[in-house]
Amino acid sequence: MPSYGVAFFVAVAAALFMTPLVIKLAFKTGALDKPDARKVHKKPIPRIGGLGIYAAFMAAMAVYLSANELPEDVGQGMVGLMIGGTLIVVLGLIDDYSNLPAKVKLIGQIVCAAVAVGFGVRIDFITDPFGDILYLYDYVTIPGSIFWMVGLTNTVNLIDGLDGLAAGVSTIASVTIFLVALQQNIILVAVVTAALAGAAFGFLWYNFNPAKIFMGDTGSMFLGFMLSGISIIGAVKSATTIALIVPILALGLPILDTTFAIVRRYRGGVPIFKPDKGHLHHRLLNLGFTQRQAVLLMYVISALLGFSAIAMTEVSSSLAVMIMVGVVAAVLYGAKRIGIFRMNTTTSAQGR
């Protein structure tokens, strides 16, 4: 079996085994999401499920690294990414137990990203639609790489509002990047995304509605952080226009939902970091969808965006950019039709 196949199945098995242990740990240590007037669950639910995702991913990577050496050109970056990923899990655990202020959490995310960037996980160049490479200076590439990693970390974090939503979308995004990496023969990225997909997919068994455990910030930030770093490492090995556009489309749903939230809150005179109930999943619930129906529909949207990303790798750079512009235009039109740019004045009893 190929190494990426082993990584996927080891991660799935480890997640299925580890998550029940995390559930027991959460009950013993009080890491519980307690019900209140705005939440649908009627009893406390464990919320440090990301610990199981992290353990499953690391188990898969340990199996891979026991039989393979990291390539010299990206080995140091991968070490930095795994160290940064471990730190982001620690930050998520602290937040799940003590509810850190948003600014403190943001500073912690920047530190974690800076660690990875310090190990060489950075966007050193960009390419234009004509294939010309533009190398960046350190004063651009370092803050730009940190911004990229922190941004994607938070997009996955913010979409974690319904049972199974963040885990499923992250699985689809990981599979998308995996297929592109395999297509371009970037084996290390294929292995890492396979391990990440397996960890999220195995966790989904316990997280799909009705959820037995939530991933919490521990899981959502880890998944977003790892996907952001993996995409940069993939770009190091593939100097193409789509090197960073692929993960943008693969994670298009949470990225666009976060962008809509920022625009909506700005237009409504609401602080950007203040939570609201205007996200896409809230709109779908208010339209009469059940949690399962809303999540499954968003899976379909994510999969379509993933297929678009894969298709872009088979066409010219200019056509790839046109495809992305067309996809974004279609999404913007749909978002406007359901009123996602308006502040939501209704209150749904579902979601988190």
C-alpha positions as CSV (number, residue, x, y, z in Angstrom):
1,M,0.0,0.0,0.0
2,P,1.3,3.5,-0.8
3,S,2.6,5.5,2.1
4,Y,-0.2,8.0,1.8
5,G,-2.7,5.1,2.0
6,V,-1.1,3.9,5.2
7,A,-1.1,7.4,6.7
8,F,-4.8,7.7,6.0
9,F,-5.9,4.4,7.5
10,V,-3.6,4.7,10.5
11,A,-5.1,8.2,11.2
12,V,-8.7,6.9,10.8
13,A,-8.0,4.0,13.2
14,A,-6.2,6.1,15.7
15,A,-9.0,8.7,15.7
16,L,-11.6,6.0,16.2
17,F,-9.6,4.6,19.1
18,M,-8.5,7.9,20.7
19,T,-11.7,9.9,20.6
20,P,-13.6,7.8,23.2
21,L,-10.6,8.2,25.5
22,V,-10.7,12.0,25.0
23,I,-14.5,12.0,25.8
24,K,-13.7,10.3,29.1
25,L,-10.9,12.8,29.8
26,A,-13.2,15.7,29.1
27,F,-15.8,14.6,31.5
28,K,-13.2,14.0,34.2
29,T,-11.5,17.4,33.7
30,G,-14.7,19.5,33.1
31,A,-14.0,20.4,29.5
32,L,-17.7,20.5,28.6
33,D,-19.9,22.7,26.4
34,K,-22.9,23.2,28.7
35,P,-26.4,23.8,27.2
36,D,-28.0,27.2,27.4
37,A,-30.9,29.1,25.8
38,R,-29.2,29.5,22.4
39,K,-27.8,25.9,22.0
40,V,-29.6,22.8,20.7
41,H,-27.9,20.2,22.9
42,K,-29.7,19.4,26.1
43,K,-26.8,17.9,28.1
44,P,-23.1,18.8,28.5
45,I,-20.9,17.8,25.5
46,P,-17.2,17.3,25.7
47,R,-15.4,20.0,23.7
48,I,-11.7,19.0,23.4
49,G,-12.2,16.5,20.6
50,G,-9.3,18.2,18.7
51,L,-7.0,16.4,21.0
52,G,-8.1,13.1,19.4
53,I,-7.6,14.6,15.9
54,Y,-4.1,15.8,16.9
55,A,-3.1,12.4,18.4
56,A,-4.4,10.5,15.3
57,F,-2.5,12.8,12.9
58,M,0.7,12.5,14.9
59,A,0.3,8.7,15.1
60,A,0.1,8.5,11.3
61,M,3.1,10.8,10.8
62,A,5.1,8.7,13.3
63,V,4.4,5.6,11.3
64,Y,5.5,7.4,8.1
65,L,8.6,8.9,9.6
66,S,9.7,5.6,11.1
67,A,10.1,4.3,7.5
68,N,11.0,7.5,5.6
69,E,13.3,10.5,5.8
70,L,12.0,14.0,5.2
71,P,13.2,15.5,2.0
72,E,16.0,18.1,2.6
73,D,14.2,20.9,0.8
74,V,11.1,20.8,3.0
75,G,12.1,18.7,5.9
76,Q,12.9,21.6,8.2
77,G,9.7,23.3,7.3
78,M,7.7,20.2,8.1
79,V,9.4,19.9,11.5
80,G,8.5,23.6,12.1
81,L,4.9,23.0,11.0
82,M,4.5,20.1,13.4
83,I,6.0,22.1,16.3
84,G,3.7,25.0,15.5
85,G,0.7,22.6,15.2
86,T,1.5,21.2,18.7
87,L,1.7,24.7,20.1
88,I,-1.7,25.6,18.5
89,V,-3.2,22.6,20.1
90,V,-1.9,23.7,23.5
91,L,-3.4,27.2,22.8
92,G,-6.7,25.6,21.8
93,L,-6.8,23.4,25.0
94,I,-6.2,26.5,27.2
95,D,-9.0,28.3,25.3
96,D,-11.4,25.3,25.6
97,Y,-10.9,25.2,29.3
98,S,-10.7,28.9,30.2
99,N,-12.2,30.9,27.2
100,L,-9.3,33.1,26.4
101,P,-10.1,36.7,25.3
102,A,-10.1,37.1,21.5
103,K,-7.0,39.3,21.5
104,V,-5.0,36.9,23.6
105,K,-5.9,34.0,21.4
106,L,-4.9,36.0,18.3
107,I,-1.5,36.8,19.8
108,G,-1.1,33.1,20.5
109,Q,-2.0,32.2,16.9
110,I,0.6,34.7,15.6
111,V,3.3,33.2,17.9
112,C,2.5,29.7,16.6
113,A,2.6,30.8,13.0
114,A,5.9,32.7,13.6
115,V,7.4,29.5,14.9
116,A,6.5,27.7,11.7
117,V,7.7,30.6,9.6
118,G,11.0,30.6,11.5
119,F,11.6,27.0,10.4
120,G,11.1,28.0,6.7
121,V,7.3,27.6,6.2
122,R,7.0,30.8,4.2
123,I,5.6,32.1,0.9
124,D,8.8,33.2,-0.8
125,F,7.4,33.9,-4.2
126,I,4.2,34.4,-6.1
127,T,3.4,33.8,-9.8
128,D,1.3,35.8,-12.2
129,P,-1.2,34.3,-14.7
130,F,1.6,34.2,-17.3
131,G,3.9,32.0,-15.2
132,D,6.4,34.7,-14.3
133,I,7.9,34.2,-10.7
134,L,8.1,37.2,-8.4
135,Y,10.4,36.6,-5.5
136,L,9.4,38.5,-2.3
137,Y,11.6,40.3,0.3
138,D,11.7,39.1,3.9
139,Y,9.7,42.2,5.0
140,V,6.9,41.0,2.8
141,T,7.2,37.2,3.0
142,I,7.4,36.9,6.8
143,P,4.3,38.9,7.8
144,G,2.5,37.7,4.7
145,S,3.1,34.0,5.6
146,I,2.0,34.7,9.2
147,F,-1.1,36.5,8.0
148,W,-1.9,33.5,5.7
149,M,-1.5,31.0,8.5
150,V,-3.4,32.9,11.1
151,G,-6.2,33.8,8.6
152,L,-6.8,30.1,7.5
153,T,-6.6,29.0,11.2
154,N,-9.4,31.3,12.0
155,T,-11.6,30.5,9.0
156,V,-11.9,26.9,10.1
157,N,-12.3,28.0,13.7
158,L,-15.2,30.3,12.8
159,I,-17.1,27.7,10.7
160,D,-17.2,25.2,13.6
161,G,-20.9,26.0,14.4
162,L,-22.8,22.8,13.6
163,D,-22.2,19.1,14.4
164,G,-19.7,17.7,11.9
165,L,-19.4,20.9,9.9
166,A,-15.7,21.8,10.5
167,A,-14.5,18.2,10.5
168,G,-16.3,17.4,7.2
169,V,-15.2,20.5,5.4
170,S,-11.6,20.0,6.6
171,T,-11.7,16.4,5.4
172,I,-12.9,17.6,1.9
173,A,-10.3,20.3,1.8
174,S,-7.6,17.9,2.8
175,V,-8.6,15.4,0.1
176,T,-8.6,18.1,-2.5
177,I,-5.1,19.2,-1.6
178,F,-4.1,15.5,-1.4
179,L,-5.3,14.8,-5.0
180,V,-3.6,17.9,-6.4
181,A,-0.3,17.0,-4.6
182,L,-0.6,13.4,-5.9
183,Q,-1.2,14.8,-9.4
184,Q,1.9,16.9,-9.2
185,N,3.9,14.1,-7.5
186,I,4.5,16.0,-4.3
187,I,4.5,12.9,-2.1
188,L,5.2,14.4,1.3
189,V,2.3,16.8,1.0
190,A,0.1,13.9,-0.2
191,V,1.1,11.9,2.9
192,V,0.5,14.8,5.4
193,T,-2.9,15.7,3.9
194,A,-3.9,12.0,3.8
195,A,-3.1,11.8,7.5
196,L,-5.0,15.0,8.3
197,A,-8.0,13.8,6.2
198,G,-7.9,10.5,8.0
199,A,-7.8,12.1,11.5
200,A,-10.7,14.4,10.7
201,F,-12.7,11.7,9.0
202,G,-12.3,9.2,11.9
203,F,-13.3,11.9,14.4
204,L,-16.4,12.6,12.3
205,W,-17.8,9.3,13.5
206,Y,-18.3,10.8,16.9
207,N,-18.9,14.4,15.8
208,F,-21.7,14.1,13.2
209,N,-25.1,15.0,14.4
210,P,-26.0,14.2,17.1
211,A,-22.5,14.8,18.2
212,K,-21.0,12.9,21.1
213,I,-18.1,15.4,21.2
214,F,-17.1,18.7,19.8
215,M,-13.7,19.4,18.4
216,G,-13.5,22.8,20.2
217,D,-10.8,25.4,19.4
218,T,-8.3,22.6,20.0
219,G,-9.4,20.9,16.8
220,S,-10.6,23.7,14.5
221,M,-7.4,25.8,15.0
222,F,-5.2,22.7,14.5
223,L,-6.9,21.8,11.3
224,G,-6.8,25.3,9.9
225,F,-3.2,25.8,11.0
226,M,-2.0,22.5,9.4
227,L,-3.9,23.1,6.1
228,S,-2.4,26.6,5.8
229,G,1.1,25.3,6.4
230,I,0.8,22.3,4.1
231,S,-0.3,24.6,1.3
232,I,2.8,26.7,1.7
233,I,5.1,23.7,1.7
234,G,3.3,22.5,-1.4
235,A,4.0,25.9,-3.0
236,V,7.7,25.4,-2.3
237,K,7.6,22.3,-4.5
238,S,5.4,23.7,-7.2
239,A,6.0,27.1,-8.6
240,T,2.6,27.6,-10.3
241,T,-0.1,30.2,-10.2
242,I,-2.5,27.8,-8.5
243,A,0.0,26.7,-5.8
244,L,-1.9,28.8,-3.2
245,I,-5.2,29.2,-5.1
246,V,-6.0,25.5,-4.7
247,P,-6.2,25.7,-0.9
248,I,-8.1,28.9,-1.1
249,L,-10.8,27.1,-3.2
250,A,-10.5,23.9,-1.1
251,L,-11.3,26.0,2.0
252,G,-13.5,28.3,0.0
253,L,-16.6,27.8,2.2
254,P,-15.0,28.9,5.5
255,I,-12.9,31.6,3.8
256,L,-15.9,33.2,2.1
257,D,-18.1,32.8,5.2
258,T,-15.5,34.6,7.3
259,T,-15.2,37.3,4.7
260,F,-19.0,37.8,4.6
261,A,-19.0,38.0,8.4
262,I,-16.4,40.8,8.4
263,V,-18.3,42.7,5.7
264,R,-21.6,42.2,7.5
265,R,-20.3,43.3,10.9
266,Y,-18.5,46.3,9.4
267,R,-21.6,47.4,7.6
268,G,-23.7,46.9,10.7
269,G,-21.4,48.9,12.9
270,V,-20.6,45.7,15.0
271,P,-17.1,44.9,16.1
272,I,-15.5,42.4,13.7
273,F,-14.6,39.9,16.4
274,K,-18.1,40.0,18.0
275,P,-20.0,36.7,17.3
276,D,-23.3,36.8,15.5
277,K,-25.8,34.4,14.0
278,G,-25.5,35.5,10.4
279,H,-23.1,32.8,9.2
280,L,-24.2,30.6,6.3
281,H,-25.2,27.7,8.5
282,H,-27.4,30.0,10.6
283,R,-29.1,31.3,7.5
284,L,-29.8,27.7,6.3
285,L,-31.2,26.8,9.7
286,N,-33.5,29.9,9.6
287,L,-34.6,28.8,6.1
288,G,-35.9,25.6,7.7
289,F,-33.0,23.2,7.2
290,T,-32.2,20.7,9.9
291,Q,-28.7,20.5,11.2
292,R,-28.0,17.4,9.2
293,Q,-29.4,18.9,6.0
294,A,-27.5,22.2,6.4
295,V,-24.2,20.3,7.1
296,L,-24.7,18.0,4.1
297,L,-25.5,20.9,1.8
298,M,-22.3,22.6,2.9
299,Y,-20.4,19.4,2.3
300,V,-21.7,19.5,-1.3
301,I,-20.7,23.1,-1.7
302,S,-17.2,22.4,-0.4
303,A,-16.9,19.3,-2.7
304,L,-17.9,21.4,-5.7
305,L,-15.3,24.0,-4.8
306,G,-12.7,21.2,-4.4
307,F,-13.6,19.8,-7.8
308,S,-13.0,23.3,-9.2
309,A,-9.6,23.5,-7.6
310,I,-8.6,20.2,-9.0
311,A,-9.9,21.2,-12.5
312,M,-7.7,24.3,-12.3
313,T,-4.6,22.2,-12.2
314,E,-5.4,20.8,-15.7
315,V,-5.8,24.1,-17.5
316,S,-3.6,27.1,-18.3
317,S,-2.9,29.7,-15.6
318,S,-5.0,32.4,-17.1
319,L,-8.0,30.0,-17.5
320,A,-7.4,28.9,-13.9
321,V,-7.8,32.5,-12.7
322,M,-10.9,32.9,-14.8
323,I,-12.4,29.7,-13.2
324,M,-11.7,31.1,-9.7
325,V,-13.3,34.5,-10.6
326,G,-16.3,32.7,-11.9
327,V,-16.7,30.6,-8.8
328,V,-16.4,33.6,-6.5
329,A,-18.9,35.5,-8.6
330,A,-21.4,32.6,-8.3
331,V,-20.9,32.3,-4.6
332,L,-21.3,36.1,-4.1
333,Y,-24.5,36.0,-6.0
334,G,-25.9,33.2,-3.9
335,A,-24.8,34.9,-0.7
336,K,-26.6,38.1,-1.6
337,R,-29.7,36.2,-2.5
338,I,-30.0,34.6,1.0
339,G,-29.1,37.9,2.7
340,I,-25.8,36.9,4.2
341,F,-24.5,40.5,4.1
342,R,-27.3,41.7,6.4
343,M,-27.2,41.4,10.1
344,N,-29.4,38.5,11.3
345,T,-32.0,39.7,13.7
346,T,-33.7,36.3,14.2
347,T,-32.5,33.8,16.7
348,S,-32.1,30.2,15.9
349,A,-32.2,27.6,18.6
350,Q,-29.8,25.4,16.7
351,G,-26.1,25.6,16.2
352,R,-23.3,26.6,18.6
